[in-house]
């Protein structure tokens, strides 16, 4: 196996969101219906490029929020998740894998039809500067 310094974005982003939003299911893959709970935040990488494969990656993530209450709840939860990521940049919150160096929203929160009955969906694209820990 090749030695790799750069963490997967999930190793950094998911712990930040889970800590900030303890009553929310935060995933990188939507669970099967019997395991799914709302509200739900799903985060997946949809693109981006490394600047330096050892020290700086810029993943573009799709942050999708689902609420089973109403659209306003989904929008507000998105704003809370966005704030948690923004705060992590300013505070340099370090996970065991790395930290978020920068934040840039490339598509703001947008309402989409939800694939799940009786739920609302808000989605955005965010480019994060991701760095590994140096220890």
Secondary structure by P-SEA (a helix, b strand, c coil): cccccccccccccaaaaaaacccccccccccccccccccbbbbbbcbbbbcccccccccbbbbbbbbcccaaaaaaaaaaaaaaaaaaaaacccccccccccccccccccccccccccbbbbbbbbbbbcccccc
